[in-house]
Amino acid sequence: MSLEDTNQHYITKAYLDRFIHPDSTQAVLYPYRKGGNSCKPRGTKKLGSAINFYRQRENGVLNDNLDEARKFSETLFFASGKRTPSTLAQCVFDDDFVPVEHDRLHLAAAAAFLFCGSPVQIHNTAMHLLLLDQMDAFNRLGSAEAAKRYRELFGEQAEEKLQADRQELLKGELFVDVGRENWKQLGFTSFQMEADVIKLLLGMRLTIVNCHYKSFFLTSDNPVVRTFPTSYEKLDDEVWFPISHKRAVLWHRRSLPTKTGFGHAETRAINRRVIKFAYKFIYSPLQDGWIETACRQETHDPLFGYYGSLEQVIAQAKPAIDQNNKPCGEIVDLIAAMKSGERHDVVGV
């Protein structure tokens, strides 16, 4: 029995609905293509979605189990009914809302859900796992178990064959891979990170942010933006989560109150951050010329590249630095290597 094609949201429709501006003449958002021009206004039913996006093949059979499971979570996190509004809905609509402990958990869970299901994280998870599998295969061939197995298979030529295979793994001539047609499905492993993201957010301070009264917050197809510390000494990492055209949640390590408001410059700066880390599309509550200009000029790419070979990784990765500020051999940062690799279209949207 074949499955019918379905439009599946990778950015929850109920989430996008919160960005429709009351001053808009239609119930639409205004998409802008990153690096390009604006697109025609569209309703949220067709934004942040693609045909069969979460469809998987398991044991040769297609299924939409992941999409069905996501619908359950969407109801839990984004429901806005008067009797049982979600914590996120209360945060959006109730100006007097002050989160207690379980509210903080629900907000963190909603952010983790969108973060892990976004095209950026699915893509990056696939690229990361392909590299880790290649590294694991290379390291396994250095084990005693591998040496024993090669002796059983190749006798006197075992050592020569073992070293040859390790060199081929190093050069990318021999590789471990699920096949390009399965890269996106491999990327769905990103959902296994939800608990880690929630733990990260619960370890940070939470502030509910209102935008400047003459402005609005943007969102994108990568709506939860994580920035990392600018140095090992600083704890200035943040997670920005816009939840409506006028409200957002910020996780941080600064001395900010539970609720605050951004001025015009701060609102513009945080919207630029959303544009910077978007996958392909930025969604605006209203049209504005500066957004189109900013989208055309933005060149930052949040995606990891394909590792290519372990030799390339070693050449591009950042090494550990000793007390004299000199490399001391051990690789401690693979992100630089993955950033430098060739880009492939993993998610296909």
C-alpha positions in Angstrom: 0.0 0.0 0.0 1.6 3.3 -1.1 1.4 6.4 1.0 -0.2 9.6 -0.3 2.0 12.7 -0.6 1.5 15.1 2.3 2.7 18.6 3.1 4.7 18.2 6.3 5.8 21.2 8.4 9.4 21.3 9.6 8.5 24.7 11.2 5.3 24.3 13.1 2.3 26.1 11.5 0.9 27.1 14.9 4.3 28.7 15.7 4.4 30.7 12.5 0.8 31.8 13.1 2.0 33.9 16.0 4.0 36.1 13.7 1.1 37.3 11.6 0.9 41.0 12.4 -2.4 42.7 13.3 -1.6 45.5 10.8 -1.2 43.1 7.9 -4.1 43.3 5.5 -4.0 39.5 5.0 -3.3 36.5 7.3 0.1 36.0 5.7 3.8 36.3 6.4 6.3 37.9 4.1 9.2 35.5 3.1 12.6 36.8 2.1 15.2 34.5 0.5 18.6 34.6 2.2 21.0 36.1 -0.3 18.2 37.1 -2.6 15.0 39.1 -2.9 11.6 39.0 -1.2 9.0 36.4 -2.2 5.3 36.9 -2.5 3.3 36.9 0.7 2.1 33.4 1.8 -0.2 31.9 4.4 1.5 29.8 7.0 0.0 26.5 5.7 2.6 26.5 2.9 5.6 28.1 4.8 8.2 26.1 6.6 7.0 22.9 4.9 7.7 20.5 2.1 6.1 17.4 0.6 6.9 14.3 2.5 9.7 16.1 4.4 9.8 13.6 7.3 9.0 10.5 5.4 11.4 7.6 6.1 12.2 4.2 4.7 12.5 1.4 7.3 13.2 -2.2 6.3 12.2 -1.2 2.7 8.8 0.3 3.8 7.9 4.0 3.7 6.3 5.5 6.7 5.3 8.9 8.2 5.8 7.9 11.8 8.1 10.7 12.6 5.7 13.3 11.3 2.9 11.8 13.3 5.0 11.8 16.4 5.8 15.5 15.8 2.1 16.4 15.6 1.7 15.1 19.1 4.5 17.3 20.4 3.2 20.3 18.4 -0.2 20.0 20.2 1.6 19.8 23.5 3.9 22.8 23.0 1.9 25.1 20.7 -1.8 24.7 21.6 -3.6 28.0 22.3 -7.1 26.9 23.3 -8.7 28.9 26.1 -9.1 25.9 28.4 -5.7 24.3 28.0 -3.3 26.9 26.5 0.3 25.8 26.3 3.0 27.6 28.3 4.2 29.1 25.0 0.7 30.4 24.2 0.5 32.0 27.7 3.9 33.6 27.2 2.7 35.0 23.8 -0.7 36.3 24.8 -0.5 37.1 28.5 1.4 40.3 29.2 1.5 39.5 32.9 2.9 36.0 32.4 5.8 35.2 34.7 7.3 31.7 34.2 7.6 29.3 37.1 9.8 26.2 37.1 7.6 24.0 35.0 7.0 26.8 32.6 10.7 27.1 32.1 10.9 23.4 31.2 8.0 23.7 28.7 9.6 26.7 27.0 12.9 24.9 26.8 11.2 21.8 25.4 9.4 23.9 22.7 12.6 25.5 21.7 14.5 22.2 21.6 11.7 20.7 19.4 12.0 23.4 16.8 15.8 23.6 17.0 16.3 19.8 16.4 13.7 19.6 13.7 15.0 22.5 11.6 16.7 21.9 8.2 20.0 23.4 9.6 20.2 20.9 12.4 19.1 17.9 10.3 21.8 18.8 7.7 24.5 19.4 10.3 23.7 16.2 12.2 24.0 14.1 9.0 27.4 15.7 8.1 28.7 15.3 11.7 27.7 11.7 11.9 29.3 10.8 8.6 32.5 12.2 9.8 32.3 10.4 13.2 31.6 7.1 11.5 34.7 7.5 9.3 36.8 8.4 12.3 35.4 5.4 14.2 36.2 3.0 11.3 39.7 4.4 11.1 40.3 4.0 14.9 38.8 0.5 14.9 41.4 -0.7 12.4 44.0 0.3 15.0 42.5 -2.1 17.6 43.7 -5.5 18.8 40.4 -7.0 17.6 41.0 -5.7 14.1 44.5 -7.0 14.0 43.3 -10.5 15.1 40.5 -10.5 12.5 42.9 -9.5 9.7 45.3 -12.3 10.7 42.4 -14.7 10.4 41.5 -13.4 7.0 44.8 -12.5 5.4 47.5 -14.5 7.3 51.0 -13.2 6.6 49.7 -10.3 4.6 47.5 -9.1 7.5 49.6 -6.2 8.7 50.2 -4.9 5.1 46.5 -5.2 4.3 45.5 -3.5 7.6 47.8 -0.5 7.0 46.7 -0.2 3.4 43.0 -0.1 4.5 43.8 2.5 7.1 45.5 4.7 4.5 42.5 4.4 2.2 40.2 5.4 5.1 42.5 8.3 5.8 42.5 9.5 2.2 38.7 8.9 1.7 39.3 6.1 -0.9 37.5 3.7 1.5 34.7 5.1 3.5 31.7 4.4 5.7 28.5 5.9 4.4 24.7 5.2 4.5 24.4 6.4 0.9 23.5 9.9 -0.2 19.8 8.9 -0.6 19.7 8.3 3.1 21.6 11.3 4.4 18.5 13.2 5.4 17.1 10.2 7.3 20.5 10.0 9.0 20.1 13.6 9.9 16.8 12.9 11.7 19.0 11.6 14.5 19.0 15.3 15.5 15.9 14.6 17.5 18.0 12.5 19.9 19.6 15.8 20.9 16.4 17.3 22.3 17.1 16.2 25.9 20.6 17.7 25.7 19.3 21.0 24.3 16.7 21.2 27.1 19.4 20.5 29.7 21.5 23.3 28.2 18.7 25.8 28.4 17.7 24.9 31.9 21.3 25.6 32.9 21.0 29.2 31.6 19.0 32.2 32.7 15.7 33.0 31.0 14.4 36.4 30.0 11.1 37.2 28.2 11.8 40.0 25.7 9.3 42.5 24.2 10.4 44.2 20.9 10.5 47.9 20.4 6.9 49.2 20.0 7.6 50.5 16.5 9.2 47.3 15.3 8.6 43.5 15.2 10.6 40.3 15.6 11.5 38.1 12.6 11.7 34.3 12.5 13.1 31.9 9.9 13.4 28.3 8.9 16.0 28.0 11.6 14.0 29.8 14.3 16.0 28.9 17.4 19.4 30.6 17.1 22.3 29.4 19.3 25.5 31.4 19.5 28.6 30.0 21.1 31.1 31.7 23.5 33.4 34.1 21.7 36.3 32.7 23.6 37.1 29.9 26.2 37.2 32.5 29.0 33.8 34.1 28.2 30.3 32.8 29.1 28.5 34.9 26.5 26.7 32.2 24.6 23.0 32.7 24.1 19.9 31.0 22.6 17.4 33.3 21.0 13.9 32.1 20.4 11.3 34.6 18.9 7.8 33.3 19.7 5.6 36.0 18.1 5.9 39.3 16.2 6.3 41.1 19.4 7.8 38.7 22.0 10.8 36.3 22.3 12.6 34.2 24.9 16.3 34.7 25.5 18.5 32.2 27.4 21.8 33.8 28.5 24.3 34.0 31.4 24.0 37.7 32.0 22.4 39.7 34.8 19.1 40.5 33.1 15.6 40.5 34.7 13.0 37.9 34.0 11.2 40.4 31.6 12.7 43.2 29.6 12.1 45.2 26.5 14.5 45.9 23.6 15.0 49.3 22.1 14.9 49.9 18.3 18.6 49.2 17.8 18.6 46.0 19.9 15.5 44.7 18.0 17.2 45.4 14.7 20.5 43.7 15.9 18.7 40.6 17.0 16.7 40.4 13.8 20.0 40.5 11.9 21.1 37.5 13.9 18.0 35.6 12.8 18.8 36.5 9.2 22.4 35.4 9.6 21.6 31.9 10.9 18.7 31.2 8.6 18.8 28.2 6.3 17.1 29.7 3.2 14.1 31.8 4.3 13.3 34.6 6.7 9.7 35.1 7.6 8.6 38.7 8.4 5.3 39.9 9.9 5.3 42.9 7.6 7.3 44.1 4.5 10.2 46.3 5.2 13.0 47.5 2.8 15.8 47.0 5.3 15.0 43.3 5.6 15.4 42.7 1.9 18.7 44.6 1.8 20.0 42.7 4.8 19.0 39.3 3.3 20.7 40.1 0.0 23.9 41.1 1.8 24.1 38.3 4.3 26.7 35.6 3.4 27.0 33.6 6.6 26.4 29.9 6.1 25.4 27.9 9.2 25.8 24.6 7.4 28.5 22.0 7.8 30.3 20.7 4.7 31.0 17.1 3.8 34.3 16.1 5.4 35.8 14.7 2.2 38.6 12.7 3.8 40.2 12.4 7.2 43.3 14.0 5.7 41.3 17.1 4.8 39.9 17.1 8.3 43.3 17.0 9.9 44.5 19.8 7.7 41.5 22.1 8.4 40.7 21.3 12.1 41.9 23.6 14.8 44.6 22.0 17.1 45.0 22.4 20.8 47.1 25.4 21.9 49.8 25.1 24.6 50.8 27.8 27.2 53.0 29.4 24.6 50.1 29.8 22.2 51.6 27.1 19.8 49.8 24.1 18.4 50.6 21.0 20.4 49.2 18.3 18.0 45.9 17.2 19.4 42.8 18.2 17.5 40.2 19.8 19.7 37.8 21.6 17.2 36.3 19.7 14.3 33.8 22.4 13.5 36.4 24.3 11.5 37.0 21.2 9.3 33.3 20.7 8.8 32.8 24.3 7.9 35.4 24.1 5.2 34.0 21.1 3.5 32.0 21.0 0.2 28.3 21.8 0.7 25.7 19.2 -0.3 21.9 19.5 -0.4 20.9 17.1 2.4 17.3 18.1 3.2 16.2 19.1 -0.3 14.0 22.1 0.4 
